[in-house]
Amino acid sequence: MIDPTAPVRLARPSRDLRAAERFYVDGLGLAVLWRTTEHVPGEHDLLMVGPPGAAWHVELTHDPLRPTVPAPTVDDLFVVYLGGPVDEALVERLVAAGGSRVASHNPYWDAHGVTIADPDGYRLVLCSRTWP
């Protein structure tokens, strides 16, 4: 069995780490936890963002020599449970930081939150509900 407090990393490719950083740091308010941009052959450039001290973070990668084109689907979701109404100022900040407000493929998420596509097309859901 996996320890329920085990750290979690969600890793995704990005076309542009600067654009991703604007969205997740300037828009969503996460912190840069780690960054590498040394362009070492065979290594990826990395941007890790998340809340300081949390047991999870998002790792965004870019291989400058062999870039992977992000291929998100409408159900590739990163859901943040806010436990209350979605602040429209946060949505506006995310859009200003390069996101696009979109209708969710699953109407559940539109009924209980707001869905925003990041600059690579991956979807962030700001959910007004709590979990669990």
The first five atom37 places (N, CA, C, CB, O) and aatype in JSON, in Angstrom:
{
  "aatype": [12, 9, 3, 14, 16, 0, 14, 19, 1, 10, 0, 1, 14, 15, 1, 3, 10, 1, 0, 0, 6, 1, 13, 18, 19, 3, 7, 10, 7, 10, 0, 19, 10, 17, 1, 16, 16, 6, 8, 19, 14, 7, 6, 8, 3, 10, 10, 12, 19, 7, 14, 14, 7, 0, 0, 17, 8, 19, 6, 10, 16, 8, 3, 14, 10, 1, 14, 16, 19, 14, 0, 14, 16, 19, 3, 3, 10, 13, 19, 19, 18, 10, 7, 7, 14, 19, 3, 6, 0, 10, 19, 6, 1, 10, 19, 0, 0, 7, 7, 15, 1, 19, 0, 15, 8, 2, 14, 18, 17, 3, 0, 8, 7, 19, 16, 9, 0, 3, 14, 3, 7, 18, 1, 10, 19, 10, 4, 15, 1, 16, 17, 14],
  "atom_mask": [
    [1, 1, 1, 1, 1],
    [1, 1, 1, 1, 1],
    [1, 1, 1, 1, 1],
    [1, 1, 1, 1, 1],
    [1, 1, 1, 1, 1],
    [1, 1, 1, 1, 1],
    [1, 1, 1, 1, 1],
    [1, 1, 1, 1, 1],
    [1, 1, 1, 1, 1],
    [1, 1, 1, 1, 1],
    [1, 1, 1, 1, 1],
    [1, 1, 1, 1, 1],
    [1, 1, 1, 1, 1],
    [1, 1, 1, 1, 1],
    [1, 1, 1, 1, 1],
    [1, 1, 1, 1, 1],
    [1, 1, 1, 1, 1],
    [1, 1, 1, 1, 1],
    [1, 1, 1, 1, 1],
    [1, 1, 1, 1, 1],
    [1, 1, 1, 1, 1],
    [1, 1, 1, 1, 1],
    [1, 1, 1, 1, 1],
    [1, 1, 1, 1, 1],
    [1, 1, 1, 1, 1],
    [1, 1, 1, 1, 1],
    [1, 1, 1, 0, 1],
    [1, 1, 1, 1, 1],
    [1, 1, 1, 0, 1],
    [1, 1, 1, 1, 1],
    [1, 1, 1, 1, 1],
    [1, 1, 1, 1, 1],
    [1, 1, 1, 1, 1],
    [1, 1, 1, 1, 1],
    [1, 1, 1, 1, 1],
    [1, 1, 1, 1, 1],
    [1, 1, 1, 1, 1],
    [1, 1, 1, 1, 1],
    [1, 1, 1, 1, 1],
    [1, 1, 1, 1, 1],
    [1, 1, 1, 1, 1],
    [1, 1, 1, 0, 1],
    [1, 1, 1, 1, 1],
    [1, 1, 1, 1, 1],
    [1, 1, 1, 1, 1],
    [1, 1, 1, 1, 1],
    [1, 1, 1, 1, 1],
    [1, 1, 1, 1, 1],
    [1, 1, 1, 1, 1],
    [1, 1, 1, 0, 1],
    [1, 1, 1, 1, 1],
    [1, 1, 1, 1, 1],
    [1, 1, 1, 0, 1],
    [1, 1, 1, 1, 1],
    [1, 1, 1, 1, 1],
    [1, 1, 1, 1, 1],
    [1, 1, 1, 1, 1],
    [1, 1, 1, 1, 1],
    [1, 1, 1, 1, 1],
    [1, 1, 1, 1, 1],
    [1, 1, 1, 1, 1],
    [1, 1, 1, 1, 1],
    [1, 1, 1, 1, 1],
    [1, 1, 1, 1, 1],
    [1, 1, 1, 1, 1],
    [1, 1, 1, 1, 1],
    [1, 1, 1, 1, 1],
    [1, 1, 1, 1, 1],
    [1, 1, 1, 1, 1],
    [1, 1, 1, 1, 1],
    [1, 1, 1, 1, 1],
    [1, 1, 1, 1, 1],
    [1, 1, 1, 1, 1],
    [1, 1, 1, 1, 1],
    [1, 1, 1, 1, 1],
    [1, 1, 1, 1, 1],
    [1, 1, 1, 1, 1],
    [1, 1, 1, 1, 1],
    [1, 1, 1, 1, 1],
    [1, 1, 1, 1, 1],
    [1, 1, 1, 1, 1],
    [1, 1, 1, 1, 1],
    [1, 1, 1, 0, 1],
    [1, 1, 1, 0, 1],
    [1, 1, 1, 1, 1],
    [1, 1, 1, 1, 1],
    [1, 1, 1, 1, 1],
    [1, 1, 1, 1, 1],
    [1, 1, 1, 1, 1],
    [1, 1, 1, 1, 1],
    [1, 1, 1, 1, 1],
    [1, 1, 1, 1, 1],
    [1, 1, 1, 1, 1],
    [1, 1, 1, 1, 1],
    [1, 1, 1, 1, 1],
    [1, 1, 1, 1, 1],
    [1, 1, 1, 1, 1],
    [1, 1, 1, 0, 1],
    [1, 1, 1, 0, 1],
    [1, 1, 1, 1, 1],
    [1, 1, 1, 1, 1],
    [1, 1, 1, 1, 1],
    [1, 1, 1, 1, 1],
    [1, 1, 1, 1, 1],
    [1, 1, 1, 1, 1],
    [1, 1, 1, 1, 1],
    [1, 1, 1, 1, 1],
    [1, 1, 1, 1, 1],
    [1, 1, 1, 1, 1],
    [1, 1, 1, 1, 1],
    [1, 1, 1, 1, 1],
    [1, 1, 1, 1, 1],
    [1, 1, 1, 0, 1],
    [1, 1, 1, 1, 1],
    [1, 1, 1, 1, 1],
    [1, 1, 1, 1, 1],
    [1, 1, 1, 1, 1],
    [1, 1, 1, 1, 1],
    [1, 1, 1, 1, 1],
    [1, 1, 1, 1, 1],
    [1, 1, 1, 0, 1],
    [1, 1, 1, 1, 1],
    [1, 1, 1, 1, 1],
    [1, 1, 1, 1, 1],
    [1, 1, 1, 1, 1],
    [1, 1, 1, 1, 1],
    [1, 1, 1, 1, 1],
    [1, 1, 1, 1, 1],
    [1, 1, 1, 1, 1],
    [1, 1, 1, 1, 1],
    [1, 1, 1, 1, 1],
    [1, 1, 1, 1, 1]
  ],
  "atom_positions": [
    [[0.84, -1.19, 0.0], [0.0, 0.0, 0.0], [0.88, 1.25, 0.0], [-0.95, 0.0, 1.22], [1.93, 1.28, 0.64]],
    [[0.46, 2.25, -0.71], [1.2, 3.51, -0.79], [0.85, 4.36, 0.43], [0.87, 4.28, -2.11], [-0.32, 4.48, 0.81]],
    [[1.87, 4.95, 1.03], [1.68, 5.86, 2.16], [0.85, 7.06, 1.68], [3.06, 6.32, 2.75], [1.25, 7.71, 0.72]],
    [[-0.28, 7.36, 2.33], [-1.12, 8.47, 1.86], [-0.46, 9.84, 1.97], [-2.4, 8.48, 2.63], [-0.96, 10.81, 1.41]],
    [[0.65, 9.93, 2.69], [1.36, 11.21, 2.78], [2.58, 11.26, 1.85], [1.79, 11.47, 4.22], [3.36, 12.21, 1.9]],
    [[2.73, 10.24, 1.0], [3.87, 10.2, 0.08], [3.83, 11.4, -0.86], [3.88, 8.88, -0.73], [2.75, 11.76, -1.34]],
    [[4.97, 12.02, -1.14], [5.0, 13.13, -2.09], [4.53, 12.7, -3.48], [6.4, 13.72, -2.18], [4.77, 11.57, -3.9]],
    [[3.86, 13.61, -4.17], [3.33, 13.37, -5.5], [3.88, 14.42, -6.46], [1.78, 13.38, -5.5], [3.9, 15.61, -6.15]],
    [[4.32, 13.95, -7.63], [4.78, 14.85, -8.68], [3.97, 14.58, -9.93], [6.31, 14.68, -8.96], [3.9, 13.43, -10.39]],
    [[3.37, 15.61, -10.48], [2.68, 15.52, -11.76], [3.63, 16.12, -12.79], [1.27, 16.27, -11.74], [3.96, 17.3, -12.71]],
    [[4.08, 15.33, -13.75], [5.05, 15.8, -14.74], [4.39, 15.89, -16.12], [6.28, 14.86, -14.8], [3.66, 15.0, -16.54]],
    [[4.68, 17.0, -16.8], [4.12, 17.25, -18.13], [5.14, 17.98, -18.99], [2.8, 18.07, -18.04], [5.93, 18.76, -18.47]],
    [[5.12, 17.71, -20.3], [5.99, 18.48, -21.19], [5.41, 19.87, -21.43], [6.2, 17.73, -22.53], [4.2, 20.08, -21.32]],
    [[6.28, 20.8, -21.76], [5.84, 22.16, -22.07], [6.61, 22.66, -23.28], [6.05, 23.12, -20.85], [7.79, 22.37, -23.45]],
    [[5.92, 23.42, -24.13], [6.58, 24.05, -25.28], [7.44, 25.23, -24.84], [5.54, 24.5, -26.31], [8.46, 25.53, -25.45]],
    [[7.0, 25.89, -23.76], [7.62, 27.15, -23.35], [7.54, 27.26, -21.83], [6.93, 28.37, -24.04], [6.49, 27.58, -21.28]],
    [[8.66, 27.0, -21.16], [8.66, 27.02, -19.7], [8.4, 28.41, -19.13], [9.98, 26.5, -19.17], [7.83, 28.54, -18.05]],
    [[8.8, 29.45, -19.85], [8.51, 30.81, -19.36], [7.01, 31.09, -19.36], [9.24, 31.87, -20.23], [6.49, 31.68, -18.42]],
    [[6.33, 30.66, -20.41], [4.88, 30.84, -20.48], [4.2, 30.01, -19.39], [4.34, 30.44, -21.88], [3.26, 30.49, -18.75]],
    [[4.66, 28.8, -19.18], [4.1, 27.94, -18.12], [4.32, 28.58, -16.75], [4.74, 26.53, -18.16], [3.42, 28.55, -15.91]],
    [[5.49, 29.15, -16.54], [5.77, 29.8, -15.25], [4.84, 30.99, -15.04], [7.24, 30.26, -15.19], [4.33, 31.18, -13.93]],
    [[4.62, 31.79, -16.05], [3.69, 32.93, -15.9], [2.32, 32.42, -15.45], [3.55, 33.72, -17.23], [1.7, 32.99, -14.55]],
    [[1.85, 31.35, -16.08], [0.52, 30.82, -15.76], [0.46, 30.28, -14.34], [0.13, 29.73, -16.75], [-0.41, 30.67, -13.56]],
    [[1.38, 29.38, -13.99], [1.3, 28.7, -12.7], [1.81, 29.53, -11.53], [2.09, 27.42, -12.76], [1.34, 29.36, -10.4]],
    [[2.76, 30.42, -11.76], [3.29, 31.24, -10.67], [2.57, 32.58, -10.6], [4.81, 31.47, -10.86], [1.96, 32.89, -9.58]],
    [[2.62, 33.37, -11.68], [1.96, 34.68, -11.66], [0.44, 34.55, -11.63], [2.39, 35.5, -12.87], [-0.23, 35.34, -10.97]],
    [[-0.1, 33.56, -12.35], [-1.55, 33.39, -12.41], [-2.11, 32.65, -11.23], [0.0, 0.0, 0.0], [-2.93, 33.19, -10.49]],
    [[-1.68, 31.4, -11.03], [-2.25, 30.55, -9.98], [-1.68, 30.87, -8.6], [-2.01, 29.09, -10.3], [-2.34, 30.64, -7.59]],
    [[-0.47, 31.4, -8.55], [0.12, 31.76, -7.26], [1.01, 30.7, -6.65], [0.0, 0.0, 0.0], [1.35, 30.78, -5.47]],
    [[1.41, 29.69, -7.44], [2.34, 28.69, -6.94], [3.75, 29.28, -6.9], [2.31, 27.4, -7.82], [4.01, 30.31, -7.52]],
    [[4.64, 28.63, -6.19], [6.03, 29.09, -6.09], [6.92, 28.23, -6.97], [6.52, 29.05, -4.62], [6.62, 27.05, -7.21]],
    [[8.01, 28.8, -7.46], [9.02, 28.01, -8.16], [9.81, 27.27, -7.09], [9.96, 28.92, -9.07], [10.44, 27.89, -6.23]],
    [[9.77, 25.95, -7.14], [10.47, 25.11, -6.17], [11.83, 24.67, -6.68], [9.63, 23.9, -5.81], [12.74, 24.41, -5.89]],
    [[11.97, 24.57, -7.99], [13.22, 24.13, -8.61], [13.2, 24.52, -10.08], [13.42, 22.59, -8.44], [12.15, 24.54, -10.72]],
    [[14.37, 24.83, -10.59], [14.47, 25.18, -12.01], [15.85, 24.77, -12.49], [14.23, 26.72, -12.24], [16.85, 24.98, -11.81]],
    [[15.9, 24.17, -13.66], [17.18, 23.92, -14.33], [17.03, 24.34, -15.78], [17.6, 22.4, -14.22], [16.05, 23.99, -16.45]],
    [[17.99, 25.09, -16.25], [17.98, 25.54, -17.65], [19.4, 25.58, -18.18], [17.31, 26.95, -17.79], [19.77, 26.49, -18.93]],
    [[20.2, 24.59, -17.8], [21.6, 24.58, -18.21], [21.82, 24.06, -19.62], [22.4, 23.74, -17.25], [22.94, 24.16, -20.13]],
    [[20.79, 23.52, -20.26], [20.89, 22.96, -21.61], [22.0, 21.91, -21.69], [21.15, 24.07, -22.63], [22.84, 21.94, -22.59]],
    [[21.98, 20.98, -20.74], [22.94, 19.88, -20.73], [22.47, 18.82, -21.72], [23.09, 19.27, -19.29], [21.34, 18.35, -21.63]],
    [[23.33, 18.43, -22.68], [22.91, 17.43, -23.67], [22.38, 16.17, -22.96], [24.09, 17.06, -24.6], [22.99, 15.65, -22.03]],
    [[21.22, 15.71, -23.43], [20.6, 14.54, -22.85], [19.75, 14.82, -21.63], [0.0, 0.0, 0.0], [19.1, 13.92, -21.11]],
    [[19.75, 16.05, -21.16], [18.97, 16.43, -19.98], [17.85, 17.37, -20.4], [19.88, 17.11, -18.9], [17.94, 18.07, -21.41]],
    [[16.8, 17.36, -19.62], [15.67, 18.25, -19.86], [15.82, 19.53, -19.04], [14.33, 17.55, -19.52], [16.41, 19.51, -17.96]],
    [[15.28, 20.63, -19.55], [15.09, 21.82, -18.73], [13.85, 21.53, -17.88], [14.92, 23.14, -19.61], [12.88, 20.96, -18.37]],
    [[13.88, 21.92, -16.62], [12.79, 21.63, -15.7], [12.31, 22.88, -15.0], [13.22, 20.6, -14.68], [13.08, 23.79, -14.71]],
    [[11.03, 22.9, -14.72], [10.43, 23.92, -13.87], [9.48, 23.18, -12.94], [9.68, 25.04, -14.71], [8.5, 22.58, -13.38]],
    [[9.78, 23.23, -11.65], [8.91, 22.6, -10.67], [8.21, 23.69, -9.88], [9.71, 21.65, -9.72], [8.86, 24.58, -9.32]],
    [[6.87, 23.62, -9.83], [6.08, 24.62, -9.13], [5.12, 23.92, -8.18], [5.3, 25.52, -10.12], [4.67, 22.8, -8.42]],
    [[4.81, 24.62, -7.09], [3.87, 24.08, -6.12], [3.83, 24.98, -4.89], [0.0, 0.0, 0.0], [4.56, 25.97, -4.82]],
    [[3.0, 24.63, -3.95], [2.99, 25.38, -2.69], [4.2, 24.95, -1.84], [1.66, 25.15, -1.92], [4.41, 23.76, -1.67]],
    [[4.98, 25.89, -1.32], [6.11, 25.5, -0.47], [5.63, 24.63, 0.69], [6.84, 26.76, 0.05], [4.65, 24.94, 1.36]],
    [[6.35, 23.54, 0.93], [6.03, 22.66, 2.04], [4.95, 21.63, 1.75], [0.0, 0.0, 0.0], [4.68, 20.77, 2.59]],
    [[4.32, 21.7, 0.59], [3.26, 20.74, 0.26], [3.88, 19.39, -0.14], [2.37, 21.28, -0.89], [5.06, 19.32, -0.45]],
    [[3.07, 18.35, -0.11], [3.53, 17.02, -0.49], [3.33, 16.77, -1.98], [2.79, 15.96, 0.32], [3.42, 15.63, -2.43]],
    [[3.07, 17.81, -2.76], [2.88, 17.65, -4.2], [3.49, 18.83, -4.94], [1.39, 17.51, -4.54], [3.66, 19.91, -4.38]],
    [[3.81, 18.6, -6.2], [4.22, 19.69, -7.08], [4.03, 19.27, -8.52], [5.7, 20.09, -6.81], [3.85, 18.1, -8.83]],
    [[4.07, 20.25, -9.4], [3.95, 20.04, -10.84], [5.33, 20.26, -11.45], [2.87, 21.0, -11.48], [5.97, 21.28, -11.21]],
    [[5.78, 19.29, -12.23], [7.05, 19.4, -12.93], [6.77, 19.59, -14.41], [7.95, 18.14, -12.68], [6.1, 18.77, -15.04]],
    [[7.27, 20.67, -14.96], [7.13, 20.96, -16.38], [8.49, 20.78, -17.02], [6.56, 22.41, -16.64], [9.49, 21.29, -16.52]],
    [[8.53, 20.04, -18.11], [9.8, 19.7, -18.75], [9.86, 20.21, -20.18], [10.01, 18.19, -18.72], [8.84, 20.36, -20.86]],
    [[11.07, 20.46, -20.61], [11.31, 20.83, -22.01], [12.68, 20.3, -22.4], [11.22, 22.39, -22.22], [13.68, 20.58, -21.74]],
    [[12.72, 19.52, -23.46], [13.98, 19.02, -23.99], [14.32, 19.88, -25.21], [13.89, 17.48, -24.37], [13.7, 19.72, -26.26]],
    [[15.29, 20.78, -25.09], [15.58, 21.7, -26.2], [16.11, 21.0, -27.46], [16.59, 22.73, -25.75], [15.98, 21.54, -28.55]],
    [[16.69, 19.81, -27.31], [17.22, 19.11, -28.48], [16.18, 18.2, -29.13], [18.43, 18.29, -28.09], [16.21, 17.99, -30.35]],
    [[15.25, 17.67, -28.34], [14.2, 16.79, -28.87], [12.89, 17.13, -28.15], [14.57, 15.27, -28.68], [12.42, 16.34, -27.33]],
    [[12.31, 18.28, -28.44], [11.11, 18.69, -27.72], [9.94, 17.74, -27.91], [10.7, 20.07, -28.14], [9.71, 17.23, -29.01]],
    [[9.23, 17.5, -26.83], [8.0, 16.72, -26.86], [6.85, 17.71, -26.96], [7.85, 15.79, -25.6], [6.72, 18.62, -26.14]],
    [[6.02, 17.54, -27.96], [4.88, 18.43, -28.12], [3.79, 17.98, -27.16], [4.36, 18.44, -29.61], [3.36, 16.82, -27.22]],
    [[3.32, 18.85, -26.27], [2.24, 18.47, -25.37], [1.02, 18.01, -26.16], [1.87, 19.65, -24.45], [0.69, 18.59, -27.2]],
    [[0.36, 16.97, -25.67], [-0.81, 16.42, -26.35], [-1.94, 16.19, -25.35], [-0.45, 15.11, -27.07], [-2.4, 15.07, -25.17]],
    [[-2.38, 17.26, -24.69], [-3.44, 17.09, -23.69], [-4.78, 16.75, -24.33], [-3.58, 18.35, -22.84], [-5.07, 17.15, -25.46]],
    [[-5.58, 16.0, -23.6], [-6.95, 15.74, -24.02], [-7.87, 16.59, -23.15], [-7.31, 14.22, -23.92], [-7.42, 17.22, -22.19]],
    [[-9.14, 16.6, -23.48], [-10.1, 17.4, -22.7], [-10.31, 16.84, -21.3], [-11.43, 17.47, -23.43], [-10.9, 17.5, -20.45]],
    [[-9.83, 15.6, -21.05], [-9.95, 15.02, -19.72], [-8.63, 14.96, -18.96], [-10.52, 13.65, -19.82], [-8.58, 14.32, -17.9]],
    [[-7.57, 15.6, -19.46], [-6.32, 15.73, -18.69], [-6.49, 16.93, -17.78], [-5.06, 15.9, -19.63], [-6.25, 18.07, -18.17]],
    [[-6.91, 16.66, -16.54], [-7.27, 17.72, -15.61], [-6.33, 17.77, -14.41], [-8.71, 17.54, -15.13], [-5.88, 16.74, -13.91]],
    [[-6.05, 18.97, -13.97], [-5.37, 19.24, -12.71], [-6.42, 19.98, -11.89], [-4.0, 20.08, -12.89], [-6.7, 21.14, -12.16]],
    [[-6.99, 19.32, -10.9], [-8.11, 19.87, -10.14], [-7.62, 20.38, -8.8], [-9.22, 18.83, -9.94], [-6.94, 19.66, -8.06]],
    [[-7.96, 21.63, -8.49], [-7.66, 22.22, -7.19], [-9.0, 22.46, -6.49], [-6.83, 23.56, -7.33], [-9.84, 23.21, -6.98]],
    [[-9.18, 21.81, -5.34], [-10.41, 21.94, -4.57], [-10.27, 23.13, -3.63], [-10.72, 20.63, -3.76], [-9.46, 23.11, -2.7]],
    [[-11.05, 24.16, -3.89], [-10.94, 25.42, -3.14], [-11.81, 25.44, -1.88], [-11.33, 26.58, -4.03], [-11.52, 26.18, -0.94]],
    [[-12.85, 24.63, -1.84], [-13.72, 24.61, -0.67], [-14.57, 25.84, -0.53], [0.0, 0.0, 0.0], [-15.04, 26.15, 0.56]],
    [[-14.77, 26.55, -1.61], [-15.59, 27.77, -1.61], [-15.66, 28.32, -3.01], [0.0, 0.0, 0.0], [-15.07, 27.76, -3.93]],
    [[-16.38, 29.41, -3.17], [-16.55, 30.0, -4.52], [-15.21, 30.33, -5.17], [-17.41, 31.26, -4.43], [-14.24, 30.7, -4.51]],
    [[-15.18, 30.2, -6.48], [-13.99, 30.55, -7.26], [-13.92, 32.07, -7.36], [-14.02, 29.88, -8.68], [-14.87, 32.72, -7.79]],
    [[-12.79, 32.63, -6.96], [-12.58, 34.07, -7.01], [-12.38, 34.49, -8.47], [-11.35, 34.48, -6.13], [-11.44, 34.04, -9.12]],
    [[-13.25, 35.34, -8.97], [-13.16, 35.79, -10.36], [-11.85, 36.52, -10.63], [-14.36, 36.7, -10.71], [-11.35, 36.51, -11.76]],
    [[-11.29, 37.17, -9.61], [-9.99, 37.84, -9.79], [-8.9, 36.82, -10.09], [-9.63, 38.66, -8.54], [-7.98, 37.1, -10.87]],
    [[-8.98, 35.64, -9.48], [-8.02, 34.57, -9.77], [-8.17, 34.1, -11.21], [-8.21, 33.39, -8.8], [-7.17, 33.91, -11.91]],
    [[-9.39, 33.93, -11.67], [-9.64, 33.52, -13.05], [-9.08, 34.57, -14.0], [-11.16, 33.31, -13.31], [-8.41, 34.23, -14.98]],
    [[-9.33, 35.84, -13.73], [-8.82, 36.92, -14.58], [-7.29, 36.94, -14.59], [-9.35, 38.28, -14.09], [-6.69, 37.19, -15.63]],
    [[-6.66, 36.68, -13.44], [-5.2, 36.64, -13.35], [-4.66, 35.48, -14.19], [-4.75, 36.49, -11.87], [-3.65, 35.64, -14.88]],
    [[-5.32, 34.32, -14.15], [-4.88, 33.17, -14.94], [-5.01, 33.45, -16.44], [-5.69, 31.93, -14.57], [-4.12, 33.07, -17.21]],
    [[-6.08, 34.09, -16.84], [-6.26, 34.44, -18.26], [-5.2, 35.47, -18.67], [-7.69, 35.0, -18.51], [-4.62, 35.36, -19.75]],
    [[-4.96, 36.47, -17.84], [-3.94, 37.48, -18.14], [-2.54, 36.86, -18.21], [-3.97, 38.59, -17.08], [-1.66, 37.39, -18.88]],
    [[-2.36, 35.73, -17.5], [-1.05, 35.06, -17.47], [-0.93, 34.01, -18.57], [-0.83, 34.41, -16.11], [-0.01, 33.19, -18.54]],
    [[-1.84, 34.03, -19.55], [-1.71, 33.15, -20.7], [-2.69, 32.0, -20.77], [0.0, 0.0, 0.0], [-2.63, 31.21, -21.7]],
    [[-3.6, 31.89, -19.81], [-4.6, 30.84, -19.83], [-5.81, 31.22, -20.66], [0.0, 0.0, 0.0], [-5.98, 32.38, -21.04]],
    [[-6.66, 30.23, -20.93], [-7.9, 30.46, -21.66], [-9.03, 29.78, -20.91], [-7.81, 29.93, -23.13], [-8.97, 28.57, -20.64]],
    [[-10.05, 30.54, -20.57], [-11.21, 29.94, -19.92], [-11.94, 29.09, -20.95], [-12.16, 31.04, -19.31], [-12.23, 29.56, -22.05]],
    [[-12.24, 27.83, -20.59], [-12.89, 26.9, -21.52], [-14.03, 26.18, -20.82], [-11.87, 25.88, -22.07], [-14.06, 26.07, -19.59]],
    [[-14.96, 25.71, -21.62], [-16.02, 24.85, -21.08], [-15.4, 23.48, -20.84], [-17.25, 24.76, -22.06], [-14.58, 23.01, -21.62]],
    [[-15.81, 22.84, -19.76], [-15.29, 21.53, -19.45], [-15.98, 20.46, -20.29], [-15.45, 21.22, -17.97], [-17.16, 20.58, -20.61]],
    [[-15.25, 19.42, -20.63], [-15.82, 18.28, -21.35], [-16.87, 17.58, -20.48], [-14.71, 17.28, -21.76], [-17.89, 17.1, -20.98]],
    [[-16.61, 17.52, -19.17], [-17.54, 16.91, -18.22], [-18.31, 18.05, -17.55], [-16.78, 16.02, -17.15], [-17.71, 18.87, -16.86]],
    [[-19.62, 18.13, -17.74], [-20.41, 19.24, -17.2], [-20.34, 19.35, -15.67], [-21.84, 19.09, -17.61], [-20.66, 20.41, -15.12]],
    [[-19.93, 18.3, -14.99], [-19.77, 18.34, -13.53], [-18.85, 19.49, -13.13], [-19.21, 17.0, -13.0], [-19.12, 20.22, -12.18]],
    [[-17.73, 19.63, -13.87], [-16.74, 20.64, -13.51], [-17.28, 22.06, -13.75], [-15.45, 20.43, -14.3], [-16.93, 22.97, -13.0]],
    [[-18.1, 22.26, -14.77], [-18.7, 23.57, -14.99], [-19.72, 23.89, -13.91], [-19.36, 23.64, -16.37], [-19.89, 25.05, -13.53]],
    [[-20.41, 22.86, -13.41], [-21.4, 23.07, -12.35], [-20.74, 23.39, -11.02], [-22.28, 21.84, -12.21], [-21.35, 24.03, -10.16]],
    [[-19.5, 22.95, -10.84], [-18.83, 23.11, -9.54], [-17.51, 23.86, -9.64], [-18.6, 21.76, -8.92], [-16.66, 23.73, -8.75]],
    [[-17.31, 24.65, -10.69], [-16.06, 25.37, -10.78], [-15.83, 26.01, -12.12], [0.0, 0.0, 0.0], [-16.76, 26.24, -12.89]],
    [[-14.57, 26.3, -12.37], [-14.14, 26.98, -13.6], [-12.97, 26.19, -14.17], [-13.74, 28.48, -13.32], [-12.08, 25.76, -13.43]],
    [[-12.97, 26.01, -15.49], [-11.88, 25.3, -16.16], [-11.1, 26.29, -17.01], [-12.43, 24.13, -17.03], [-11.67, 27.08, -17.77]],
    [[-9.77, 26.22, -16.88], [-8.89, 27.12, -17.61], [-7.78, 26.28, -18.25], [-8.29, 28.23, -16.66], [-7.14, 25.48, -17.57]],
    [[-7.57, 26.46, -19.54], [-6.48, 25.77, -20.24], [-5.19, 26.56, -20.04], [-6.81, 25.6, -21.76], [-5.17, 27.78, -20.2]],
    [[-4.11, 25.85, -19.69], [-2.82, 26.52, -19.55], [-2.22, 26.77, -20.94], [-1.85, 25.67, -18.68], [-2.81, 26.34, -21.93]],
    [[-1.08, 27.43, -21.05], [-0.52, 27.75, -22.37], [-0.22, 26.52, -23.25], [0.75, 28.53, -22.19], [-0.12, 26.65, -24.47]],
    [[-0.07, 25.34, -22.63], [0.16, 24.12, -23.4], [-1.12, 23.36, -23.69], [1.13, 23.22, -22.67], [-1.09, 22.31, -24.34]],
    [[-2.26, 23.86, -23.2], [-3.54, 23.22, -23.46], [-4.03, 22.28, -22.38], [0.0, 0.0, 0.0], [-5.13, 21.75, -22.47]],
    [[-3.21, 22.06, -21.33], [-3.67, 21.23, -20.21], [-4.68, 22.04, -19.4], [-2.46, 20.77, -19.31], [-4.58, 23.26, -19.3]],
    [[-5.64, 21.34, -18.83], [-6.74, 22.01, -18.15], [-6.59, 22.0, -16.63], [-8.05, 21.36, -18.53], [-6.34, 20.97, -16.01]],
    [[-6.75, 23.19, -16.08], [-6.78, 23.41, -14.64], [-8.24, 23.64, -14.26], [-5.87, 24.63, -14.21], [-8.92, 24.48, -14.86]],
    [[-8.73, 22.89, -13.28], [-10.08, 23.1, -12.79], [-9.98, 23.68, -11.38], [-10.9, 21.75, -12.79], [-9.37, 23.1, -10.48]],
    [[-10.59, 24.84, -11.21], [-10.73, 25.44, -9.88], [-12.11, 25.02, -9.39], [-10.55, 27.03, -9.9], [-13.13, 25.55, -9.85]],
    [[-12.13, 24.08, -8.47], [-13.4, 23.48, -8.02], [-13.83, 24.12, -6.71], [-13.26, 21.95, -7.84], [-13.02, 24.28, -5.79]],
    [[-15.1, 24.49, -6.63], [-15.62, 25.13, -5.42], [-15.9, 24.13, -4.31], [-16.9, 25.9, -5.76], [-16.18, 24.54, -3.18]],
    [[-15.83, 22.87, -4.59], [-16.12, 21.83, -3.6], [-14.89, 21.53, -2.76], [-16.62, 20.56, -4.29], [-13.8, 22.06, -3.0]],
    [[-15.07, 20.66, -1.78], [-13.94, 20.19, -0.97], [-13.67, 18.74, -1.31], [-14.24, 20.34, 0.56], [-14.5, 18.06, -1.92]],
    [[-12.52, 18.28, -0.92], [-12.17, 16.88, -1.09], [-11.39, 16.42, 0.11], [-11.37, 16.65, -2.38], [-10.5, 17.16, 0.53]],
    [[-11.63, 15.33, 0.68], [-12.73, 14.4, 0.45], [-14.0, 14.88, 1.08], [-12.39, 13.02, 0.98], [-15.04, 14.22, 0.98]]
  ]
}
